[in-house]
Structure formats: structure tokens, C-alpha cells
Amino acid sequence: MKKFSVTPWSVSGNVDYDKLIKEFGIEAINEKLLERIKKQTRDLHFMLRRKVFFAHRDLPRILDEYEKGNKFFLYTGRAPSGKVHLGHLLPWIFTKWLQDKFGAELWFQFPDEEKFLFKKNLSFKEIENFLNDNMLDVIALGFNPKKTFFIVDTIHANLMYKEACKVAKKITFSMVKSSFGFNETTNIGAIFYTSMQAVPAFLPSILKKRNIPCLIPHAVDQDPHFRLTRDILPKLGYYKPASIQCSFLPPLSGTQGKMSSSKLEQETVFTIDSPEEVEMKIKKYAFSGGRATIKEHREKGGIPEKDISFQYLRMFFEPDDEKLKAIYENYKSGKLLTNELKEILIEKINSFLKEHQRKRELAKKQIGKFLFKSF
Amino acid sequence: MKKFSVTPWSVSGNVDYDKLIKEFGIEAINEKLLERIKKQTRDLHFMLRRKVFFAHRDLPRILDEYEKGNKFFLYTGRAPSGKVHLGHLLPWIFTKWLQDKFGAELWFQFPDEEKFLFKKNLSFKEIENFLNDNMLDVIALGFNPKKTFFIVDTIHANLMYKEACKVAKKITFSMVKSSFGFNETTNIGAIFYTSMQAVPAFLPSILKKRNIPCLIPHAVDQDPHFRLTRDILPKLGYYKPASIQCSFLPPLSGTQGKMSSSKLEQETVFTIDSPEEVEMKIKKYAFSGGRATIKEHREKGGIPEKDISFQYLRMFFEPDDEKLKAIYENYKSGKLLTNELKEILIEKINSFLKEHQRKRELAKKQIGKFLFKSF
């Protein structure tokens, strides 16, 4: 059995999501739960149908409340430390769907101190550039500016630091040590940080002076933060935040680990890549589940499960189940060649990025609308 | 030899200040240094003459800079968690003298999260009341409102949190563990806190965009915080802050430990005490260096070194060396009885507090003038 590791700071190996569910103590999203969601949303996002969002904590409680007319808000975030890539967009696209379907407010945290504290050679100056750049990608996805509030930890510290202290008072070093693998050489800012990440899960309740349920869509590697948050918030009189968790968009190199900007540029498709870069990266680096020769491929067929191009279509770029099924079968039968499959993906990515980049330009004038001021 | 212990959170035993100088690695204030100060100030505050302020770090460097025309600013503070007592006022009175003599700006920090993080049952609501109340005592001492800036950690977190992260990145758990005696059960807010206490030592340099030397007058128990601060600030490109440190005003019960609001109310004279309360506390609780009977006292004389009333006169209420000397000699010779000595102190404290309480009332309308806004 292959080994894998999932922490908020790195993901490696061939992630066994069933095993992760047991290890983390999260719950798989089953058909019954999908039916409950569908009752409210009428359709199911393909990321739910295909179990890209595969696990949750307390989602039924959020639906109970919603059915009683007690709306939840969404909370997710992005620690700016580099360019945004496709792996980042995946949960945000789903979050926008949730916002639309449930009419939910979204509190989007940009913890600009996180990577500063965790990366040795990163300065606040560099982070500030990434912060503004990353905001464009979020805005470009089309979140409702009237219902979406950007919170930047250092800019909104007046709202957040005091609340973070309330959380911090209930978390000991020994708790973060085991949750995050800290030790005696960990810096005291990194040790404190999880308290800041907890705050947006109850900040709207403070600002609106009533207790509002919170749902956090996020990639499963962030679960240790929110596990702590869930332990603490009821002690402060707030709802335990619920979560809905997705698997990782793999890097181009293969189905191990996750797409990450800390890896080689070639393993990652960034949102500002040109059509030529995308084409080159997919053609040159996207791991293929095809066979060594065309002859062998036609005979034995490809392995879509291992093929990055197919996986990107499944997880992100081909929402139509019928079309995806046809691609799957044609590839598995050997009818569809690796190059042809890659062409399909390249076209899909480039058409997505063309539109995304256009909206990204427009977003430059919209940051002010999204930054939270006050009610 | 008696044992004693001095940490930022408690002082106990008969403090041996010579030993403390060696343990902490601070420097005694010697006659040569006093002469240098006197050159600038023309006279010497009695707290300097009498070695109430007895130690320092890097004070000569501050004077070097001052002589070159490079003015320093002062930084001190108060963690609100109870009523202000005479022990708190002592270093602040000296700080005002420094402000007047050196024309220095004073940055006065109210770290309202500190005691919240370190005291189990203290809420932010209680602290907020103390905060406003404590500010009155500071203002009442007559600091120059044009040169004095109050910084409240949770109110000014927008200015402070990012800077605190820069400090925190350079401090490991193992460093705070040894400096403050933390362990695995210490909460992560308390672990982070020292970074916030470091910020006012370079905040004016940031706000004014030039590097300004900093002098911190404080009671010696806070030295562990500033020792860390001194290690870190040069790494961030700022001056190592200098400090000037005082001994503790003892509690009424005797010359062990320090006056503290965590002790019994009877051991402490608060700034809002009535003349009757002061009289009662001094008469009933102020430890006497007198003898068991008047006869014995007349014969053998009192012991001013052990007498709390005499110590309060020496450290705080009798600035006139001649008068103090006369009291000392009369008490030592047995001419002055304990009751008479206590009457002298009661009159001094009550006349001080009458004026202080009057200014405290006026201060209620001045808080806004002292709270830092921006330049």
C-alpha cells in the first residue's frame, strides 16, 4: 500500500480518500445527503455528482437549519503567496454555486500573514502583490458583490485580533502541536495563526449580533484548522461550523499529491497562462494514461483513472456527464488517443481561461466593492 | 539567604536587586551615568538619586544619540486588569519627568489582551471597564497630550498585528518557553503575546518612516519581554530599545514582593481610595519597623529599612532628601514613633491623592485627546 500525507501545508503521495475519511474523522457524502441537497438546489453540481466534494462535517445540521428558514453563510479563503492556479479555483467555483443556490453570504478570508509566518523567505511586500492579484481571480469567478465580503487579516485586524484572542485562550500549545506537527522551533506567530483562521467562522455572528450557522467549503487538507475551530466555537457560544470538503486537483505530473505553486512551474496551470503555455504544458507534462505506442493503445486502451487530462475533465472542465462518459469509454477502448484527449482538454482550459482573464481585467476596478468595510 | 522570584507575572520573596542585576544581565545605574543624565536634565529625579530606578540596558547609547541631536521616544504601558494602585504610578511619575526633561514623545501601550490571555476568569468586558478607568490615572499624572499617544492592542490592531507577526516570525516556542516559563499547556495567545508587547518599541519608527531610538522605563519584572524585543528588533532593522528599570513598591504587609492588585485589598493603596481608607490601611496594615513598646522604641530606635511607611516616603512621597534624612534619623534614634511616622505618610498620600483624584475627574473628558489616531 502506498503511503500518503495530508497536512494544511503539504500533500504528498497517492491520497487514499477513504482512508483519509477515517483518519480525519470526517463523513463521506452519501446518496441520501445528495438527495437532501438536491431538494434545495434542484440540480446537483457535477463536483457533487462525481464526488470531487466527497466529505463533510455536520452538513445535515446546516440543511436542517436552512429548512427551518435559518440561512447559513459561507466561509472560505486563500492565503496569498503566489499566482492562482486551477487547483485553487476548483473549490471556489463550487462555492459560487453554493452562494447562488442558497442565496448565501460569502466571507472570503485572505490570511496575508499565514504564508509570511510559514515560509522562511517570503516578505509582506511580496505577499501584498499576490494579495491584490489573487483577489482578481476570486472576483472573476462571478461572486455576488452584494453578498461577498473580503477579509484581509492585517487590514481587518481591528475586527479580528480580539476575537482571535478569545479563540487562542482555549487552545494550548499541545493541541496545535498534535494538530499541525509543530515543535519547539516553530515560531510563535505560526503557533498563534490558527486562531485567526477560526475568526471568519463567527465574525458575521458578531457583526450582525445574532448567531448564524457557517458552512466552510474547502480542500480536505485544511481540515485540521477547522477541527480545532469546531472544538472551540461552541465554547464561545457560536455554532460549530460545518464543512464540505473536496479532493485535490492533481499536478500535471500525475495523480500523486496536489497541484501546488511551490512545485515546478511546469506542473501547474496558472490562471494567467497564455493559450500557448497551456498547450505546451498539457502536451509536454500532463501525465498520460495512454500506452507506449499507438498500436498498443488501440489494442489495450488507455487508463483514464491515471490520465491527468481525463482527471481534469472529470474534476473541472467537462460538466456534462454524457460527454465525459463518452470520453471515458473512447479512451478506455483505445478509440481516443492521448493526443486527441489532450486536445480536448487544451481547448476546454483555453476557452475557460480566455473568459476568466477577461473578467480578471474587469475585476481590477472592483476590489473596493468586495473589501469588507462595515454594515 | 532568602529565595525570591521575579517574572512578568509575579514577584515574591525578598528581592535581592544586586543578584537580579546579575541574573537578568542588566546594568546597575552608577554615579558616572547619573552625572551624564544630570548634564541634560540639570537636576536628578529623587527616584534616580535614591536608586529606585536602579538598572538599565543601553542607556549610554540613548544619551549618545541625544547628545548628537537624535531624540528618543519613551515607551511604557499598563495591562488593564484592575484598579490602579500606588505601585503602578511610581514608574509613570518618573516617565513624566523624562518626558518633561527630554521633550520626548511617550507611546503608552494598553495591552488589553494580555491579562485576558493570562488570567483564567477575566473577560474582555471587565477589562474594557478597567481600561477606561486606568487611562484616567495615566492622564491625571499630567503627561503632555501633544506628545503622548495611547495605543490599545485590540483598538490599534490594524497598526500592530502585522508588525507583531514580523517579530513573531523570529521567536520560537523554545525561546518563550525559557523566557517566560511556558509549557505545553500554555495557551497559544499567551505564547504569541510578547510579539505585541514588542511593537510600540518600533511603531513610531514605522509611522514616521525614520529610525528613532526608544527608551523603555519599566519595573524590572518586565525585563524578559524586552530582552526578547532587544534581540529581535535589530534583525528587523530597528534600534535595540534601551531601558531604565525600577524596583517594586512593596505591599503594605512588608518588604517582600511587590504591591499588587491580585493580593488582598488591604495590602494595596488604590488611587481612588478615600482619605479614611488610606488612613485605615496605613494604620492597620503598613508593616512597622518599630519596636514592641514605646519604651523599647525610645531605647533601641526603629528600623527604617524594614518599615513600609518609611519606604513609601523614600520611594514615592518625600522628594526632599533633607526631610527624608531627618525622618530616617529620628526614626532610627527612637525619637519618632511608628504612629507619628504613619501620620506623616498618611498626610502625604492623602494630599497626593486629593490632587490626583481631582485631575482624574478632569481626565474623563481627555481620553480622546490621548488615543492615537494618525499623524
HADDOCK unambig.tbl for C-alpha pairs under 7 A between the chains (distance, minus, plus):
assign (segid A and resid 117 and name CA) (segid B and resid 169 and name CA) 5.71 0.50 0.50
assign (segid A and resid 154 and name CA) (segid B and resid 158 and name CA) 6.17 0.50 0.50
assign (segid A and resid 154 and name CA) (segid B and resid 161 and name CA) 6.42 0.50 0.50
assign (segid A and resid 154 and name CA) (segid B and resid 162 and name CA) 5.52 0.50 0.50
assign (segid A and resid 155 and name CA) (segid B and resid 158 and name CA) 5.92 0.50 0.50
assign (segid A and resid 156 and name CA) (segid B and resid 158 and name CA) 6.47 0.50 0.50
assign (segid A and resid 157 and name CA) (segid B and resid 157 and name CA) 5.25 0.50 0.50
assign (segid A and resid 157 and name CA) (segid B and resid 158 and name CA) 4.87 0.50 0.50
assign (segid A and resid 157 and name CA) (segid B and resid 161 and name CA) 6.54 0.50 0.50
assign (segid A and resid 158 and name CA) (segid B and resid 154 and name CA) 6.18 0.50 0.50
assign (segid A and resid 158 and name CA) (segid B and resid 155 and name CA) 5.93 0.50 0.50
assign (segid A and resid 158 and name CA) (segid B and resid 156 and name CA) 6.48 0.50 0.50
assign (segid A and resid 158 and name CA) (segid B and resid 157 and name CA) 4.88 0.50 0.50
assign (segid A and resid 158 and name CA) (segid B and resid 158 and name CA) 5.21 0.50 0.50
assign (segid A and resid 161 and name CA) (segid B and resid 154 and name CA) 6.42 0.50 0.50
assign (segid A and resid 161 and name CA) (segid B and resid 157 and name CA) 6.53 0.50 0.50
assign (segid A and resid 162 and name CA) (segid B and resid 154 and name CA) 5.52 0.50 0.50
assign (segid A and resid 165 and name CA) (segid B and resid 189 and name CA) 5.77 0.50 0.50
assign (segid A and resid 168 and name CA) (segid B and resid 187 and name CA) 6.29 0.50 0.50
assign (segid A and resid 168 and name CA) (segid B and resid 188 and name CA) 5.35 0.50 0.50
assign (segid A and resid 168 and name CA) (segid B and resid 189 and name CA) 4.76 0.50 0.50
assign (segid A and resid 169 and name CA) (segid B and resid 117 and name CA) 5.70 0.50 0.50
assign (segid A and resid 169 and name CA) (segid B and resid 187 and name CA) 5.38 0.50 0.50
assign (segid A and resid 169 and name CA) (segid B and resid 188 and name CA) 6.74 0.50 0.50
assign (segid A and resid 169 and name CA) (segid B and resid 189 and name CA) 5.79 0.50 0.50
assign (segid A and resid 170 and name CA) (segid B and resid 187 and name CA) 6.54 0.50 0.50
assign (segid A and resid 171 and name CA) (segid B and resid 187 and name CA) 5.34 0.50 0.50
assign (segid A and resid 171 and name CA) (segid B and resid 188 and name CA) 6.00 0.50 0.50
assign (segid A and resid 172 and name CA) (segid B and resid 184 and name CA) 6.58 0.50 0.50
assign (segid A and resid 172 and name CA) (segid B and resid 185 and name CA) 5.11 0.50 0.50
assign (segid A and resid 172 and name CA) (segid B and resid 186 and name CA) 5.32 0.50 0.50
assign (segid A and resid 172 and name CA) (segid B and resid 187 and name CA) 4.08 0.50 0.50
assign (segid A and resid 172 and name CA) (segid B and resid 188 and name CA) 5.58 0.50 0.50
assign (segid A and resid 173 and name CA) (segid B and resid 184 and name CA) 5.01 0.50 0.50
assign (segid A and resid 173 and name CA) (segid B and resid 185 and name CA) 6.01 0.50 0.50
assign (segid A and resid 173 and name CA) (segid B and resid 186 and name CA) 6.03 0.50 0.50
assign (segid A and resid 173 and name CA) (segid B and resid 187 and name CA) 6.04 0.50 0.50
assign (segid A and resid 173 and name CA) (segid B and resid 188 and name CA) 5.80 0.50 0.50
assign (segid A and resid 174 and name CA) (segid B and resid 184 and name CA) 4.89 0.50 0.50
assign (segid A and resid 174 and name CA) (segid B and resid 185 and name CA) 6.20 0.50 0.50
assign (segid A and resid 184 and name CA) (segid B and resid 172 and name CA) 6.59 0.50 0.50
assign (segid A and resid 184 and name CA) (segid B and resid 173 and name CA) 5.01 0.50 0.50
assign (segid A and resid 184 and name CA) (segid B and resid 174 and name CA) 4.89 0.50 0.50
assign (segid A and resid 185 and name CA) (segid B and resid 172 and name CA) 5.10 0.50 0.50
assign (segid A and resid 185 and name CA) (segid B and resid 173 and name CA) 6.01 0.50 0.50
assign (segid A and resid 185 and name CA) (segid B and resid 174 and name CA) 6.20 0.50 0.50
assign (segid A and resid 186 and name CA) (segid B and resid 172 and name CA) 5.32 0.50 0.50
assign (segid A and resid 186 and name CA) (segid B and resid 173 and name CA) 6.03 0.50 0.50
assign (segid A and resid 187 and name CA) (segid B and resid 168 and name CA) 6.30 0.50 0.50
assign (segid A and resid 187 and name CA) (segid B and resid 169 and name CA) 5.39 0.50 0.50
assign (segid A and resid 187 and name CA) (segid B and resid 170 and name CA) 6.54 0.50 0.50
assign (segid A and resid 187 and name CA) (segid B and resid 171 and name CA) 5.33 0.50 0.50
assign (segid A and resid 187 and name CA) (segid B and resid 172 and name CA) 4.07 0.50 0.50
assign (segid A and resid 187 and name CA) (segid B and resid 173 and name CA) 6.04 0.50 0.50
assign (segid A and resid 188 and name CA) (segid B and resid 168 and name CA) 5.35 0.50 0.50
assign (segid A and resid 188 and name CA) (segid B and resid 169 and name CA) 6.75 0.50 0.50
assign (segid A and resid 188 and name CA) (segid B and resid 171 and name CA) 6.01 0.50 0.50
assign (segid A and resid 188 and name CA) (segid B and resid 172 and name CA) 5.58 0.50 0.50
assign (segid A and resid 188 and name CA) (segid B and resid 173 and name CA) 5.81 0.50 0.50
assign (segid A and resid 188 and name CA) (segid B and resid 191 and name CA) 6.28 0.50 0.50
assign (segid A and resid 188 and name CA) (segid B and resid 192 and name CA) 5.22 0.50 0.50
assign (segid A and resid 189 and name CA) (segid B and resid 165 and name CA) 5.78 0.50 0.50
assign (segid A and resid 189 and name CA) (segid B and resid 168 and name CA) 4.77 0.50 0.50
assign (segid A and resid 189 and name CA) (segid B and resid 169 and name CA) 5.81 0.50 0.50
assign (segid A and resid 189 and name CA) (segid B and resid 192 and name CA) 6.09 0.50 0.50
assign (segid A and resid 191 and name CA) (segid B and resid 188 and name CA) 6.28 0.50 0.50
assign (segid A and resid 192 and name CA) (segid B and resid 188 and name CA) 5.23 0.50 0.50
assign (segid A and resid 192 and name CA) (segid B and resid 189 and name CA) 6.09 0.50 0.50
assign (segid A and resid 192 and name CA) (segid B and resid 192 and name CA) 5.97 0.50 0.50
